Amino acid sequence: MSDSLDRSTKINLLKDSVVKKLCEVLDKSSSKGWRKLGEIVGNDRRFKVSSDDMEMCSLRVLEVEGSPSLMLLRLMGERGCTTGHLIDYLQTLGNSEALQCLKPPALQILIQPQSAALMCGHNLRLSCHAVGKSAAQYQWFKSREEVPNSASPELVISPVQLKDAGFYICRVNSGDVCEFSQWAQVDVLKGSTSYGQSYHSLDGRLKLVIQPQSQQLHVGETLQLECGAVGRPIPRYQWHKNGAPIPNATNRRLLVPHVMQDHHGRYRCEISSSTERMWTNEVHVVVGSIELFPNSVPDQLYATDKVALLIGNLSYQNHPQLKAPMVDVYDLTNLLRQLNFKVVSLLDLTESEMRNAVDEFLLLLHKGVYGLLYYAGHGYENYGNSFMVPVDAPNPYRSANCLCVQSILKLMQEKETGLNVFLLDMCRKRNIHDDSTPNIVLRVTANIVFGYATCQDAEAFELSSTGFTNGVFVKFLKKRLMDNEKITVVLDRVAEDMGQFDATKGKQALEIRSSLSERRALTDLILPGDSANLAHAHSRQWAKAHELPESMSLNFDCGAQIKLGFAAEFSNVLVIYTHIIKKPEDMSFCQAHVTDFSQELDVDPKEMNRETPEETGIYLLSSSLPQHCLYTRLSSLQKLREELVFTVCLQGTFAAMDDDHPIYWTKSVNIGKPLIARLDLHRAMRRNSCLQTCPMPHSPSQSPCHSPGPDHLHHHLFYHASHLAQDLNRLSPQHHYLDGCEHPQAAAEGCGFAYHDHLGQCGYERAYEADGLLSSPGKFSIPIEAPEDINELQTVFINSLQLQPQ
């Protein structure tokens, strides 16, 4: 460490703390202060300071907390004066105390711990790094108490609990010099993180995770509204009532004991940081009965609960692989949780797993509940009915191998839900191998919204990229999903945004079908209804199936201690990480890894116990995991039939031993059935599964054959032989891209081997007319609400699309 600052540094780049100390010395000195320094600088033609400049500096003395030295240093800095020049002037001045201010301290803290707000169950990391003339030693404190086992530059608490909230500081020693870091406040929020994945904030940005809830109170009761956001630094809060700020209401909890009738009104909270600002939902507080204040909740619609099932299928066994569904499901999960949805996010489900997941989803639906189903993967549409394709679907597949969206809607209608939203991010080409006509009779209800990522008889695209990116639909949907607008208005805006996207303009357009008559929005508040007790019981059961295993410390006979931690990337994807907490002093090498997992999980040993999350396939959650660990990613937890038992193996070598052969210690760990594994989605389909609500020819209940026979397949191949030859010639060579920075890649749903020259028009009437299906069942079940740009969609894809046929 050098004994002086860099002489070439401009003085206007000096740290504020250095300038403040220097000005204090120069301001208080009469013979060797700022006036004498100004005279010395004035004699230097390079930085000539005039008498007028000195007069300006003098005037600063008359100001409150004015510093003439600060004014003089700013003038010198504006004229290019460096630290070297200033040191020379101070030496001429003979002010040794001022010179001492420009010498670096014997111990300097370079990285200060930063305050943070995070969710309970997440990972807390505070950092403090210092340099000195000798090696720095660290000790963390919470308030006045030492934090055990915290003698390192980074303080990691995983997972953080409510009791860990408070103020932290780090003491740094270097030789006989001691410095303290700045205080860092940690705010721990308790929220509904048990539905698959912890909230976290990327790059310190604010993320709203707790919304206030409307309340109905009697006079004299206590009003308590709570909101919360995570991010770095801790956000600032300001509550508002009826549009005006409430004095001294700057905590994330608003507490009003003994409410009076004049406390009723509309409340919301402004949450801000130095660079961002956001608002919570507006909630209503009613004091007394609603009958006393009939206008206190004007035109406000409520949900009795909000439930969302998100399925992303990408690793198909017999069809092209996809990439975007994983990113899309992950992003929508985080956004919907901010809207107080109970979210279940699942990847790569087989047919039986999808049906069982839907059955569990339906158990959470009751009168007035908002239900949202999002699906990303391969799919098709026949006779106005949409089918989602499981990852184990044969090639070619038919309706018997897939899930019919309309049959799920029929079951949701029977639950008397308040809003049914289907967001289908899949292709809608016809399946020539499926000639069944599902006989699904839907009730006429005014609460159904379909958002199709593309038009009828057209493909949906994911962007071709070396990394992980959203599909085209979610790329724009996630920018609008949090808008406090009617859901159809939100989708209309998404459609407009997609229409301006050059990469897919004229090739993919959002189609909206809606029978929604009320202003229902995903941001609507939750007020439990008459069936609240029953719904709460189902919610508790569902929540238990989404709880993370508790982290644990394992002690080994050699004296080493390791931390075993867990995180959830999705409801069926568990991340396990190991971290060495303590090792014997004579142990030169120590590492802990996990092994011996159930074969049902199909874990690749080459992707286990990696030093970075990305090496094991953890791309989306990597920024929120603790560092310096070994990571393992376990997917497909829904296949787990027994409790998850595995081995933790500790490997160590001792410096005193003649050879370098490692010694091993092992411990068996049983974490039960983690996350979605508790629901046993692997079981055989129930008799009341959604499959039986959709009677159709060739279904498993009517025919043992799940896929077309050779004769049936030959008939379709012969009929489309000329079309297939033309399409293959037109699409050769296989890989083409659109011009531009982002290239769409079609998740094409050709249903086996078939392509079509003609793509149906996007208008609902014309689509049926083109296929001669005006009399097909279910056609008028849901009216259309489509943006204007859909009608102008091109009917033929250009050669620059890279297609992936199934």
KOLTI-279403 format. One record per residue (C-alpha): residue number from 1; residue in one letter; x, y negated, z. Coordinates in steps of 0.05 Angstrom, whole numbers, plus 5000, padded with zeros to 4 digits. Layout:
N
    i  aa     X     Y     Z
  NUM   A     X     Y     Z
...
% end
This chain:
806
    i  aa     X     Y     Z
    1   M  5000  5000  5000
    2   S  5031  4933  4980
    3   D  5043  4876  5029
    4   S  5008  4824  4987
    5   L  4951  4816  4939
    6   D  4961  4819  4864
    7   R  4991  4752  4845
    8   S  4957  4752  4777
    9   T  4887  4755  4807
   10   K  4846  4692  4795
   11   I  4827  4661  4861
   12   N  4754  4657  4841
   13   L  4756  4734  4841
   14   L  4779  4740  4913
   15   K  4732  4776  4961
   16   D  4683  4732  4998
   17   S  4710  4756  5065
   18   V  4781  4733  5046
   19   V  4757  4666  5021
   20   K  4715  4655  5083
   21   K  4774  4667  5130
   22   L  4820  4623  5088
   23   C  4770  4566  5088
   24   E  4761  4570  5163
   25   V  4836  4562  5173
   26   L  4843  4505  5123
   27   D  4781  4467  5148
   28   K  4804  4465  5221
   29   S  4876  4445  5208
   30   S  4890  4370  5206
   31   S  4963  4368  5184
   32   K  4966  4432  5143
   33   G  4894  4435  5118
   34   W  4855  4425  5055
   35   R  4874  4352  5045
   36   K  4949  4367  5044
   37   L  4937  4427  5000
   38   G  4899  4382  4951
   39   E  4958  4334  4948
   40   I  5006  4391  4932
   41   V  4961  4419  4878
   42   G  4950  4348  4850
   43   N  5025  4343  4836
   44   D  5022  4405  4792
   45   R  5003  4385  4722
   46   R  4975  4454  4707
   47   F  4920  4446  4758
   48   K  4918  4371  4769
   49   V  4868  4353  4823
   50   S  4847  4280  4818
   51   S  4827  4232  4874
   52   D  4755  4238  4851
   53   D  4759  4313  4861
   54   M  4785  4303  4932
   55   E  4728  4254  4945
   56   M  4678  4308  4924
   57   C  4711  4356  4973
   58   S  4705  4303  5028
   59   L  4631  4297  5017
   60   R  4622  4371  5034
   61   V  4640  4354  5106
   62   L  4575  4315  5112
   63   E  4533  4376  5091
   64   V  4507  4427  5140
   65   E  4557  4484  5142
   66   G  4595  4448  5085
   67   S  4667  4469  5072
   68   P  4713  4422  5034
   69   S  4764  4478  5029
   70   L  4714  4521  4992
   71   M  4700  4464  4943
   72   L  4775  4455  4931
   73   L  4787  4529  4920
   74   R  4729  4532  4870
   75   L  4758  4473  4831
   76   M  4826  4508  4829
   77   G  4794  4573  4807
   78   E  4757  4538  4750
   79   R  4823  4511  4725
   80   G  4856  4580  4723
   81   C  4894  4581  4789
   82   T  4917  4651  4809
   83   T  4931  4682  4877
   84   G  5006  4675  4862
   85   H  4999  4600  4853
   86   L  4958  4594  4917
   87   I  5010  4633  4957
   88   D  5065  4587  4931
   89   Y  5024  4525  4950
   90   L  5010  4552  5020
   91   Q  5084  4568  5030
   92   T  5100  4495  5010
   93   L  5045  4474  5058
   94   G  5077  4516  5113
   95   N  5011  4545  5137
   96   S  5030  4616  5159
   97   E  4960  4630  5186
   98   A  4930  4615  5118
   99   L  4983  4659  5085
  100   Q  4964  4716  5131
  101   C  4892  4713  5104
  102   L  4919  4732  5035
  103   K  4955  4794  5060
  104   P  4916  4858  5056
  105   P  4898  4891  5122
  106   A  4936  4952  5147
  107   L  4871  4990  5139
  108   Q  4820  4974  5086
  109   I  4752  5006  5076
  110   L  4740  5012  5001
  111   I  4673  5048  5000
  112   Q  4621  5028  5052
  113   P  4562  5073  5070
  114   Q  4497  5051  5039
  115   S  4428  5051  5071
  116   A  4379  5100  5040
  117   A  4307  5123  5045
  118   L  4293  5196  5028
  119   M  4242  5251  5039
  120   C  4244  5300  5096
  121   G  4276  5364  5072
  122   H  4321  5329  5023
  123   N  4397  5321  5029
  124   L  4429  5260  5061
  125   R  4498  5239  5040
  126   L  4534  5177  5069
  127   S  4604  5160  5044
  128   C  4661  5119  5074
  129   H  4730  5117  5042
  130   A  4789  5077  5067
  131   V  4864  5068  5052
  132   G  4919  5050  5101
  133   K  4993  5057  5113
  134   S  4981  5127  5140
  135   A  4927  5179  5128
  136   A  4858  5156  5149
  137   Q  4818  5194  5201
  138   Y  4742  5189  5205
  139   Q  4687  5198  5257
  140   W  4613  5185  5244
  141   F  4565  5158  5296
  142   K  4490  5154  5300
  143   S  4477  5092  5341
  144   R  4526  5102  5399
  145   E  4529  5178  5396
  146   E  4582  5218  5357
  147   V  4554  5261  5302
  148   P  4580  5333  5313
  149   N  4627  5361  5260
  150   S  4631  5295  5222
  151   A  4706  5281  5218
  152   S  4706  5272  5142
  153   P  4695  5214  5093
  154   E  4626  5242  5075
  155   L  4570  5255  5124
  156   V  4523  5308  5095
  157   I  4458  5328  5131
  158   S  4422  5382  5093
  159   P  4364  5385  5098
  160   V  4349  5319  5133
  161   Q  4294  5318  5185
  162   L  4251  5263  5215
  163   K  4296  5262  5276
  164   D  4356  5243  5232
  165   A  4327  5174  5217
  166   G  4366  5117  5248
  167   F  4430  5075  5241
  168   Y  4497  5106  5224
  169   I  4568  5078  5226
  170   C  4637  5107  5212
  171   R  4700  5094  5252
  172   V  4765  5098  5212
  173   N  4834  5104  5244
  174   S  4901  5096  5210
  175   G  4960  5098  5257
  176   D  4945  5048  5313
  177   V  4895  5009  5271
  178   C  4820  5021  5276
  179   E  4763  4994  5233
  180   F  4688  5006  5232
  181   S  4647  5010  5169
  182   Q  4583  4972  5160
  183   W  4519  5000  5190
  184   A  4476  5043  5144
  185   Q  4402  5053  5159
  186   V  4370  5119  5142
  187   D  4294  5122  5135
  188   V  4264  5192  5131
  189   L  4195  5198  5101
  190   K  4148  5255  5116
  191   G  4108  5274  5055
  192   S  4076  5332  5017
  193   T  4142  5361  4992
  194   S  4120  5433  5003
  195   Y  4089  5441  4934
  196   G  4152  5464  4899
  197   Q  4204  5409  4898
  198   S  4234  5353  4940
  199   Y  4228  5282  4917
  200   H  4293  5249  4900
  201   S  4313  5183  4869
  202   L  4360  5184  4810
  203   D  4414  5130  4809
  204   G  4384  5098  4872
  205   R  4321  5074  4835
  206   L  4258  5064  4875
  207   K  4208  5122  4873
  208   L  4141  5114  4906
  209   V  4125  5179  4943
  210   I  4072  5162  4996
  211   Q  4009  5125  4977
  212   P  3962  5093  5029
  213   Q  3893  5124  5037
  214   S  3826  5090  5044
  215   Q  3794  5092  5113
  216   Q  3726  5084  5145
  217   L  3731  5062  5218
  218   H  3687  5040  5276
  219   V  3699  4976  5313
  220   G  3753  4985  5366
  221   E  3789  5042  5330
  222   T  3861  5038  5304
  223   L  3876  5024  5232
  224   Q  3940  5056  5206
  225   L  3961  5051  5134
  226   E  4025  5082  5110
  227   C  4064  5081  5045
  228   G  4135  5098  5028
  229   A  4188  5097  4974
  230   V  4256  5130  4968
  231   G  4318  5098  4940
  232   R  4382  5061  4956
  233   P  4383  5013  4990
  234   I  4322  5020  5035
  235   P  4264  4984  5001
  236   R  4229  4923  5030
  237   Y  4154  4924  5045
  238   Q  4100  4870  5046
  239   W  4027  4888  5058
  240   H  3972  4848  5025
  241   K  3898  4842  5043
  242   N  3848  4819  4990
  243   G  3906  4793  4948
  244   A  3941  4752  5002
  245   P  4004  4773  5041
  246   I  3993  4793  5113
  247   P  4040  4755  5160
  248   N  4093  4798  5194
  249   A  4069  4861  5158
  250   T  4136  4881  5131
  251   N  4140  4953  5154
  252   R  4119  5012  5112
  253   R  4068  5027  5166
  254   L  4012  4977  5177
  255   L  3984  4986  5248
  256   V  3923  4947  5272
  257   P  3897  4968  5341
  258   H  3825  4953  5359
  259   V  3799  4934  5290
  260   M  3742  4886  5282
  261   Q  3692  4879  5226
  262   D  3734  4824  5193
  263   H  3789  4875  5181
  264   H  3750  4909  5126
  265   G  3775  4894  5056
  266   R  3824  4915  5002
  267   Y  3895  4931  5022
  268   R  3958  4947  4983
  269   C  4033  4941  4994
  270   E  4087  4909  4952
  271   I  4152  4950  4952
  272   S  4215  4918  4926
  273   S  4291  4921  4923
  274   S  4341  4872  4895
  275   T  4326  4896  4823
  276   E  4257  4928  4825
  277   R  4186  4916  4848
  278   M  4126  4961  4850
  279   W  4057  4964  4882
  280   T  4020  5019  4917
  281   N  3949  5037  4899
  282   E  3896  4990  4926
  283   V  3856  5022  4983
  284   H  3793  5002  5018
  285   V  3783  4997  5093
  286   V  3711  4997  5117
  287   V  3696  4980  5189
  288   G  3627  5003  5210
  289   S  3585  5041  5160
  290   I  3586  5035  5084
  291   E  3512  5016  5088
  292   L  3532  4953  5128
  293   F  3579  4932  5073
  294   P  3550  4957  5007
  295   N  3599  4914  4967
  296   S  3662  4933  5005
  297   V  3680  4988  4956
  298   P  3659  4959  4889
  299   D  3656  5008  4831
  300   Q  3708  5053  4865
  301   L  3709  5126  4844
  302   Y  3743  5178  4888
  303   A  3770  5248  4882
  304   T  3758  5297  4938
  305   D  3826  5325  4922
  306   K  3876  5326  4864
  307   V  3907  5391  4838
  308   A  3952  5402  4778
  309   L  3980  5465  4746
  310   L  4039  5454  4700
  311   I  4065  5512  4658
  312   G  4126  5508  4612
  313   N  4142  5569  4569
  314   L  4209  5565  4534
  315   S  4246  5633  4538
  316   Y  4203  5674  4491
  317   Q  4219  5747  4481
  318   N  4194  5753  4410
  319   H  4189  5682  4385
  320   P  4234  5620  4377
  321   Q  4263  5591  4441
  322   L  4244  5521  4463
  323   K  4281  5470  4506
  324   A  4235  5412  4520
  325   P  4182  5447  4564
  326   M  4230  5451  4623
  327   V  4245  5376  4622
  328   D  4173  5358  4608
  329   V  4145  5399  4667
  330   Y  4199  5371  4713
  331   D  4185  5298  4697
  332   L  4109  5305  4700
  333   T  4115  5342  4767
  334   N  4151  5283  4798
  335   L  4101  5232  4770
  336   L  4038  5270  4789
  337   R  4063  5280  4860
  338   Q  4070  5205  4866
  339   L  3995  5203  4849
  340   N  3981  5251  4907
  341   F  3969  5311  4864
  342   K  3982  5380  4892
  343   V  4028  5404  4836
  344   V  4048  5474  4818
  345   S  4104  5476  4766
  346   L  4120  5543  4734
  347   L  4168  5564  4679
  348   D  4167  5625  4632
  349   L  4105  5664  4652
  350   T  4080  5729  4622
  351   E  4007  5740  4604
  352   S  3988  5771  4671
  353   E  4028  5718  4709
  354   M  3994  5661  4672
  355   R  3925  5690  4686
  356   N  3940  5701  4760
  357   A  3969  5631  4765
  358   V  3905  5602  4735
  359   D  3863  5643  4784
  360   E  3902  5614  4843
  361   F  3895  5544  4813
  362   L  3820  5553  4808
  363   L  3816  5570  4883
  364   L  3837  5498  4898
  365   L  3781  5468  4857
  366   H  3716  5446  4890
  367   K  3663  5394  4881
  368   G  3694  5327  4864
  369   V  3765  5352  4856
  370   Y  3808  5325  4799
  371   G  3838  5384  4762
  372   L  3895  5375  4712
  373   L  3925  5430  4670
  374   Y  3988  5416  4629
  375   Y  4018  5468  4583
  376   A  4081  5463  4540
  377   G  4101  5521  4496
  378   H  4078  5559  4435
  379   G  4004  5558  4420
  380   Y  3951  5558  4366
  381   E  3879  5538  4354
  382   N  3824  5578  4320
  383   Y  3752  5558  4311
  384   G  3760  5499  4358
  385   N  3789  5540  4415
  386   S  3860  5531  4439
  387   F  3905  5588  4460
  388   M  3968  5586  4503
  389   V  4020  5638  4486
  390   P  4056  5674  4543
  391   V  4131  5690  4538
  392   D  4118  5765  4530
  393   A  4068  5757  4472
  394   P  4082  5806  4415
  395   N  4098  5785  4344
  396   P  4047  5773  4316
  397   Y  4000  5757  4373
  398   R  3924  5750  4378
  399   S  3875  5721  4427
  400   A  3878  5784  4469
  401   N  3951  5768  4485
  402   C  3940  5694  4501
  403   L  3900  5649  4547
  404   C  3840  5611  4520
  405   V  3839  5540  4547
  406   Q  3763  5535  4538
  407   S  3751  5595  4582
  408   I  3791  5561  4637
  409   L  3749  5498  4627
  410   K  3686  5539  4635
  411   L  3709  5564  4703
  412   M  3729  5493  4723
  413   Q  3659  5468  4705
  414   E  3629  5521  4752
  415   K  3669  5488  4809
  416   E  3633  5422  4797
  417   T  3699  5385  4792
  418   G  3701  5309  4787
  419   L  3750  5307  4729
  420   N  3779  5360  4683
  421   V  3841  5339  4645
  422   F  3877  5384  4595
  423   L  3944  5361  4566
  424   L  3965  5411  4514
  425   D  4035  5401  4487
  426   M  4034  5456  4434
  427   C  4022  5467  4361
  428   R  3951  5475  4335
  429   K  3962  5514  4271
  430   R  3912  5569  4254
  431   N  3931  5640  4272
  432   I  3918  5682  4210
  433   H  3928  5746  4251
  434   D  3870  5729  4297
  435   D  3801  5734  4267
  436   S  3763  5737  4333
  437   T  3711  5684  4349
  438   P  3707  5672  4424
  439   N  3636  5664  4449
  440   I  3646  5609  4500
  441   V  3587  5567  4519
  442   L  3607  5504  4556
  443   R  3561  5462  4598
  444   V  3549  5390  4577
  445   T  3587  5350  4629
  446   A  3613  5279  4626
  447   N  3681  5292  4659
  448   I  3724  5328  4607
  449   V  3787  5299  4574
  450   F  3832  5335  4525
  451   G  3898  5305  4505
  452   Y  3928  5344  4447
  453   A  4001  5330  4431
  454   T  3985  5337  4357
  455   C  3926  5340  4309
  456   Q  3888  5402  4290
  457   D  3925  5449  4243
  458   A  3991  5412  4256
  459   E  4055  5423  4295
  460   A  4082  5389  4357
  461   F  4155  5371  4361
  462   E  4212  5371  4410
  463   L  4272  5326  4397
  464   S  4334  5362  4372
  465   S  4391  5346  4419
  466   T  4452  5378  4449
  467   G  4426  5361  4518
  468   F  4359  5366  4552
  469   T  4306  5316  4529
  470   N  4231  5309  4531
  471   G  4185  5330  4476
  472   V  4154  5274  4435
  473   F  4088  5275  4474
  474   V  4118  5271  4545
  475   K  4171  5222  4522
  476   F  4115  5170  4516
  477   L  4065  5200  4566
  478   K  4111  5192  4626
  479   K  4117  5117  4612
  480   R  4041  5108  4619
  481   L  4019  5162  4667
  482   M  4023  5117  4729
  483   D  3979  5062  4699
  484   N  3917  5047  4740
  485   E  3871  5055  4680
  486   K  3817  5103  4657
  487   I  3852  5166  4635
  488   T  3827  5158  4563
  489   V  3855  5088  4561
  490   V  3922  5115  4584
  491   L  3922  5168  4529
  492   D  3902  5116  4477
  493   R  3963  5075  4495
  494   V  4006  5137  4491
  495   A  3978  5150  4421
  496   E  3995  5078  4401
  497   D  4067  5087  4426
  498   M  4075  5153  4390
  499   G  4049  5121  4326
  500   Q  4107  5071  4328
  501   F  4160  5126  4336
  502   D  4198  5129  4270
  503   A  4222  5201  4279
  504   T  4152  5230  4278
  505   K  4110  5175  4246
  506   G  4062  5208  4198
  507   K  4080  5278  4224
  508   Q  4054  5282  4296
  509   A  3998  5241  4327
  510   L  3962  5248  4393
  511   E  3889  5270  4389
  512   I  3840  5255  4445
  513   R  3774  5290  4457
  514   S  3733  5263  4514
  515   S  3664  5266  4544
  516   L  3683  5221  4602
  517   S  3628  5172  4618
  518   E  3657  5142  4682
  519   R  3721  5103  4695
  520   R  3759  5162  4724
  521   A  3834  5151  4731
  522   L  3891  5194  4755
  523   T  3906  5138  4805
  524   D  3838  5144  4839
  525   L  3840  5152  4914
  526   I  3825  5216  4952
  527   L  3766  5218  5000
  528   P  3750  5289  5025
  529   G  3679  5311  5011
  530   D  3630  5360  5043
  531   S  3673  5420  5024
  532   A  3735  5390  5056
  533   N  3744  5446  5108
  534   L  3741  5501  5056
  535   A  3787  5462  5009
  536   H  3835  5448  5066
  537   A  3839  5522  5083
  538   H  3857  5540  5011
  539   S  3907  5482  5009
  540   R  3942  5508  5071
  541   Q  3947  5577  5041
  542   W  3974  5548  4977
  543   A  4023  5503  5014
  544   K  4054  5563  5050
  545   A  4070  5592  4982
  546   H  4110  5530  4964
  547   E  4151  5519  5026
  548   L  4227  5522  5021
  549   P  4264  5570  5066
  550   E  4298  5534  5123
  551   S  4372  5522  5116
  552   M  4415  5562  5164
  553   S  4485  5564  5192
  554   L  4522  5631  5191
  555   N  4578  5646  5240
  556   F  4630  5699  5221
  557   D  4676  5739  5266
  558   C  4737  5704  5239
  559   G  4713  5637  5268
  560   A  4687  5608  5202
  561   Q  4619  5576  5197
  562   I  4581  5565  5132
  563   K  4518  5527  5114
  564   L  4466  5563  5071
  565   G  4419  5513  5038
  566   F  4360  5517  4991
  567   A  4326  5471  4941
  568   A  4269  5481  4892
  569   E  4276  5460  4819
  570   F  4206  5487  4802
  571   S  4154  5527  4841
  572   N  4186  5591  4815
  573   V  4260  5568  4812
  574   L  4301  5569  4876
  575   V  4371  5540  4884
  576   I  4417  5569  4937
  577   Y  4482  5534  4956
  578   T  4537  5552  5006
  579   H  4582  5502  5041
  580   I  4640  5514  5088
  581   I  4627  5476  5153
  582   K  4686  5502  5194
  583   K  4745  5549  5183
  584   P  4802  5572  5228
  585   E  4864  5528  5226
  586   D  4908  5585  5203
  587   M  4862  5603  5145
  588   S  4892  5575  5081
  589   F  4833  5592  5036
  590   C  4759  5601  5051
  591   Q  4700  5610  5005
  592   A  4629  5637  5013
  593   H  4587  5666  4957
  594   V  4519  5702  4952
  595   T  4509  5769  4919
  596   D  4466  5833  4917
  597   F  4401  5803  4893
  598   S  4340  5843  4873
  599   Q  4342  5869  4802
  600   E  4272  5841  4793
  601   L  4302  5771  4788
  602   D  4349  5790  4731
  603   V  4406  5744  4757
  604   D  4467  5738  4712
  605   P  4529  5748  4757
  606   K  4569  5702  4710
  607   E  4523  5644  4728
  608   M  4524  5654  4803
  609   N  4567  5619  4855
  610   R  4591  5564  4808
  611   E  4628  5502  4831
  612   T  4581  5454  4796
  613   P  4504  5458  4790
  614   E  4508  5451  4714
  615   E  4550  5515  4707
  616   T  4493  5556  4736
  617   G  4439  5522  4695
  618   I  4417  5470  4746
  619   Y  4412  5408  4703
  620   L  4352  5370  4729
  621   L  4365  5376  4804
  622   S  4440  5369  4804
  623   S  4444  5296  4825
  624   S  4407  5310  4891
  625   L  4447  5370  4913
  626   P  4504  5365  4963
  627   Q  4574  5367  4934
  628   H  4632  5414  4946
  629   C  4588  5476  4948
  630   L  4578  5540  4908
  631   Y  4511  5541  4871
  632   T  4465  5597  4848
  633   R  4399  5589  4811
  634   L  4345  5642  4819
  635   S  4289  5637  4768
  636   S  4226  5678  4757
  637   L  4210  5684  4831
  638   Q  4140  5705  4812
  639   K  4168  5773  4794
  640   L  4192  5786  4865
  641   R  4153  5844  4895
  642   E  4190  5850  4962
  643   E  4222  5801  5009
  644   L  4285  5768  4982
  645   V  4345  5800  5016
  646   F  4416  5784  4994
  647   T  4487  5785  5020
  648   V  4531  5726  5039
  649   C  4604  5745  5029
  650   L  4659  5704  5061
  651   Q  4728  5709  5029
  652   G  4789  5683  5065
  653   T  4865  5686  5066
  654   F  4912  5669  5123
  655   A  4977  5631  5117
  656   A  5012  5676  5167
  657   M  5001  5739  5127
  658   D  5058  5763  5082
  659   D  5013  5778  5023
  660   D  4958  5736  4992
  661   H  4906  5791  4991
  662   P  4839  5762  5015
  663   I  4798  5789  5072
  664   Y  4722  5796  5066
  665   W  4666  5789  5116
  666   T  4592  5799  5098
  667   K  4524  5783  5128
  668   S  4456  5804  5103
  669   V  4404  5749  5098
  670   N  4328  5757  5091
  671   I  4289  5695  5072
  672   G  4222  5729  5060
  673   K  4183  5713  4998
  674   P  4204  5642  4978
  675   L  4160  5592  4942
  676   I  4111  5621  4891
  677   A  4133  5693  4906
  678   R  4084  5694  4964
  679   L  4025  5692  4915
  680   D  4044  5757  4882
  681   L  4031  5733  4811
  682   H  4064  5797  4786
  683   R  4003  5838  4806
  684   A  3955  5868  4757
  685   M  3901  5820  4733
  686   R  3841  5812  4777
  687   R  3773  5835  4755
  688   N  3749  5763  4758
  689   S  3808  5737  4718
  690   C  3797  5682  4667
  691   L  3805  5735  4613
  692   Q  3737  5765  4629
  693   T  3703  5698  4621
  694   C  3721  5697  4547
  695   P  3690  5760  4516
  696   M  3717  5770  4446
  697   P  3729  5825  4396
  698   H  3793  5866  4406
  699   S  3801  5843  4478
  700   P  3834  5892  4526
  701   S  3766  5907  4557
  702   Q  3739  5929  4489
  703   S  3800  5956  4453
  704   P  3865  5988  4477
  705   C  3902  5955  4421
  706   H  3933  5887  4439
  707   S  3962  5871  4371
  708   P  3940  5881  4299
  709   G  3952  5949  4268
  710   P  3995  5959  4206
  711   D  3935  5957  4159
  712   H  3909  5893  4189
  713   L  3977  5861  4187
  714   H  3990  5883  4115
  715   H  3924  5851  4093
  716   H  3946  5783  4121
  717   L  4016  5787  4093
  718   F  3990  5805  4024
  719   Y  3939  5749  4025
  720   H  3992  5696  4043
  721   A  4051  5724  4003
  722   S  4051  5669  3950
  723   H  4043  5614  4002
  724   L  4099  5643  4043
  725   A  4146  5645  3984
  726   Q  4130  5573  3965
  727   D  4140  5549  4037
  728   L  4206  5585  4046
  729   N  4233  5556  3981
  730   R  4210  5487  4002
  731   L  4241  5492  4071
  732   S  4308  5519  4047
  733   P  4361  5509  4073
  734   Q  4335  5527  4142
  735   H  4361  5468  4183
  736   H  4341  5397  4162
  737   Y  4337  5335  4205
  738   L  4303  5269  4201
  739   D  4346  5207  4194
  740   G  4353  5168  4258
  741   C  4383  5174  4327
  742   E  4331  5225  4351
  743   H  4310  5284  4309
  744   P  4245  5321  4319
  745   Q  4246  5396  4318
  746   A  4180  5431  4308
  747   A  4158  5484  4357
  748   A  4121  5512  4298
  749   E  4064  5558  4311
  750   G  4059  5600  4247
  751   C  4035  5660  4287
  752   G  4083  5712  4260
  753   F  4106  5705  4189
  754   A  4055  5658  4159
  755   Y  4063  5586  4135
  756   H  4011  5543  4102
  757   D  4020  5492  4046
  758   H  3957  5455  4068
  759   L  3953  5422  4136
  760   G  3883  5405  4158
  761   Q  3861  5333  4166
  762   C  3861  5306  4236
  763   G  3789  5282  4238
  764   Y  3747  5332  4276
  765   E  3693  5337  4223
  766   R  3741  5341  4165
  767   A  3783  5394  4200
  768   Y  3724  5440  4204
  769   E  3700  5424  4134
  770   A  3769  5440  4105
  771   D  3767  5509  4136
  772   G  3694  5520  4122
  773   L  3678  5525  4196
  774   L  3623  5475  4206
  775   S  3579  5527  4239
  776   S  3633  5555  4284
  777   P  3614  5561  4357
  778   G  3632  5508  4407
  779   K  3645  5455  4354
  780   F  3605  5400  4387
  781   S  3621  5419  4459
  782   I  3666  5358  4468
  783   P  3659  5292  4431
  784   I  3718  5258  4399
  785   E  3757  5197  4423
  786   A  3814  5189  4375
  787   P  3860  5130  4358
  788   E  3857  5101  4288
  789   D  3927  5123  4268
  790   I  3906  5197  4273
  791   N  3861  5189  4212
  792   E  3921  5165  4171
  793   L  3966  5223  4189
  794   Q  4003  5253  4130
  795   T  3977  5323  4110
  796   V  4043  5351  4086
  797   F  4108  5354  4125
  798   I  4170  5329  4090
  799   N  4231  5373  4079
  800   S  4273  5337  4131
  801   L  4238  5373  4188
  802   Q  4274  5429  4222
  803   L  4221  5482  4233
  804   Q  4223  5541  4281
  805   P  4171  5591  4258
  806   Q  4146  5641  4309
% end
